[in-house]
Amino acid sequence: MRVPRRQRGARGRRSPRIPGRPGSPRLPRAATVPLGCLPGLAAAVALVLCAYGVERAAETAGPASAARDAPAFQAPRPPIVPRSVWLGDGAREQPPPRYDDEVVAVFVHHTDSPNGYDCADAPGIIRALYEGQTLGRDWDDLGYNFVVDRCGTIYEGRAGGTDQPVTGAHTQGFNHRTTGIAALGTFTEGAHVPPRMLHAIAELSAWKLGTSGTDPRADVRLVSSNGGSRYAAGTTATLHAIAGHSDGYMTSCPGAALQARLPDIRTLAARIQGRDTAQQATRKDTREDTQNALKRHVTQNEEQIP
């Protein structure tokens, strides 16, 4: 289906690196800087930014305009703090965001920043991350789609709309059809991962994966767009629907402690989508149907006895 061109808006200049907004005729080839785990320039907060090279993005379609049947298992949208809260007047001029057709996987990261922060200071820390990436490395925007602090507060990260399948810059080779969630802190071996942070990551994952009907406990197939990942460009990789950064790239991110909690996040996210409840109800209905059928069979046999 041919999509009519949008009228040119106030911002006439468009970067060749970033495809258009939803509804554009096609997405041009683009290059983006993904995140790895390298020291950042925001020394005041001892941040280590995740960055590894420049990725050539594959051409992708924007969000589908045709109406689709609603997935059977969805989750409510959790509260999300808009990026204006942490960005304030510090936004840099940047090209429009890129979009994929849907989100079928989540990559979990940590920011390698200090853990002992006051949650009221989280917006300032996220802004330092943004400045380290956009000013220090001249990236177009924050790479993560979302950031979650230790109190379980979810912040909008990369621009483009929290309810949209925004193409991030968080996992080299696998930024398409995925969303990146960064846990604010350092979660290496032995680190404590706050329960409220885990629950918020599960809620956010359940919601984003629910839009495509993806079971958080499932495996998904993703095509690598960059040979700098664990998989050669063009290779189809089978990964967890909720995966760690290290599952797609050679890195220690999101830290051994957080990586070890990913099975718990998957289970909780599935429960939030209502999958366990529905499966239990199905098993109960099946048992009741079987018992009723047996009762009817016994009754019929008794009626046939002279």
ABEGO torsion letter per residue (X at the ends): XBBBBBBBBABABBBAABBBBBGBABBBBBBBBBBBBBBBABAAAGBBBBBBEBBBBBBBBBBBABBBBBBABBBBBBBBBBAAAAAEAABBBBBBBBBBABBABBBBBBAGBBAABBAAAAAAAAAAAAAAAAAAAGBABBABABBBBAAGBBBBBBBGEAABBBBBBABBGAABGBBBBBBBEBBBBGBBBBAAAAAAAAAAAAAAAAAAGBBAABBBBBBBABAABABBBGBBBBBBABBBAAAABBBAOAEAAAAAAAAAAAAAAAAAAGAAAAAAAAAAAAAAAAAAAAAAAAAAAAAABX
